[in-house]
Amino acid sequence: MNKSIFINIFQIIRSILILLAFLYFGKWLQHISHLPIPGSIFGLILLFLTLNFRLIPIHYLLPTGGVLLNYITLFFVPVGVGLLQYSELLSIHWLTIIVSSVISTIAVLISVGFIYQKLSK
């Protein structure tokens, strides 16, 4: 076998292991903290911070990250199935869902804009 094949396999395995480490570390943090935030979100925040502070080079994650981004639409299939499964419940509470979605979206846009303006100064 070619030496470059082994290097590519090593890079893919390293990329997968880094992503899994952050996922499970986030789940561990959620278990320890008992906060109502999913562990995967903790992992994503920690991954973002380590990439932002350049503790992990971005090219370590590109082999797996690129593949995952190519198939990201597949991750929305379970959400669509869930919406179809609860269509009766959604038809009863549609107004509440729409109003809360609009208000929370506006709140997020305002808060992110405000924080960005404060941090950019």
C-alpha positions in Angstrom: 0.0 0.0 0.0 1.0 3.5 -0.6 2.3 5.7 2.3 -0.2 8.5 1.5 -3.1 6.1 2.0 -2.0 5.4 5.5 -1.6 9.2 6.1 -5.1 9.8 4.8 -6.5 7.1 7.0 -4.7 8.4 10.0 -6.0 12.0 9.4 -9.6 10.7 9.1 -9.3 8.7 12.3 -7.8 11.6 14.1 -10.6 13.9 12.9 -13.3 11.4 14.0 -11.6 10.9 17.4 -11.4 14.7 18.0 -15.1 15.1 17.2 -16.1 12.2 19.4 -13.9 13.4 22.2 -15.7 16.7 22.2 -19.1 15.0 22.0 -18.5 12.8 24.9 -16.8 15.5 27.0 -19.9 17.6 26.4 -22.1 14.8 27.5 -20.0 14.3 30.6 -20.2 18.0 31.4 -24.0 17.9 31.0 -24.2 14.8 33.3 -22.0 16.5 36.0 -23.7 20.0 35.8 -27.3 18.7 35.5 -28.2 21.7 33.3 -31.1 21.3 30.9 -28.7 21.8 27.9 -27.8 18.8 25.7 -24.3 17.4 26.0 -23.8 17.8 22.3 -24.3 21.6 22.6 -21.7 21.7 25.4 -19.4 19.8 23.1 -20.0 22.1 20.1 -19.3 25.2 22.3 -16.1 23.7 23.6 -15.1 22.7 20.0 -15.8 26.2 18.8 -13.8 27.7 21.6 -10.8 25.5 21.0 -10.9 26.2 17.3 -11.4 29.9 18.0 -8.4 30.1 20.3 -6.4 27.9 17.9 -5.8 25.1 20.4 -6.6 22.6 17.7 -5.7 23.4 14.1 -8.7 23.5 11.7 -7.1 21.1 9.2 -7.3 18.4 11.9 -11.1 18.4 11.5 -11.4 18.9 7.7 -11.4 15.2 6.6 -14.5 14.3 8.6 -16.1 17.7 8.8 -16.2 18.0 5.0 -17.9 14.7 4.6 -20.4 15.6 7.4 -21.2 18.9 5.7 -21.9 17.2 2.4 -24.6 15.0 4.0 -26.0 17.5 6.5 -29.4 17.5 4.9 -29.8 13.8 6.0 -29.7 15.0 9.6 -33.0 16.8 9.2 -34.9 13.7 8.1 -35.7 12.6 11.7 -37.0 16.1 12.5 -39.3 16.0 9.5 -40.5 12.5 10.5 -41.1 13.8 14.0 -43.2 16.7 12.6 -45.3 14.3 10.6 -45.8 12.1 13.6 -47.1 14.9 15.8 -49.2 16.7 13.1 -52.3 16.5 15.3 -50.6 18.1 18.2 -49.1 20.8 15.9 -52.5 21.6 14.4 -53.9 22.2 17.9 -51.0 24.5 19.1 -49.9 26.1 15.8 -50.5 29.7 16.9 -48.5 29.2 20.1 -45.6 27.6 18.2 -45.5 30.4 15.5 -45.7 33.2 18.1 -43.0 31.7 20.3 -40.8 31.0 17.3 -41.1 34.6 16.0 -40.5 36.1 19.4 -37.5 33.9 20.2 -36.0 34.5 16.8 -36.3 38.3 17.3 -34.8 38.0 20.8 -31.9 36.0 19.5 -31.2 38.5 16.7 -31.3 41.4 19.0 -29.1 39.8 21.7 -26.5 38.5 19.2 -26.4 42.0 17.5 -26.0 43.6 20.9 -23.3 41.2 22.0 -21.4 41.6 18.7 -21.5 45.4 19.0 -20.1 45.2 22.5 -17.4 42.7 21.6 -16.3 44.4 18.4 -15.4 47.6 20.3 
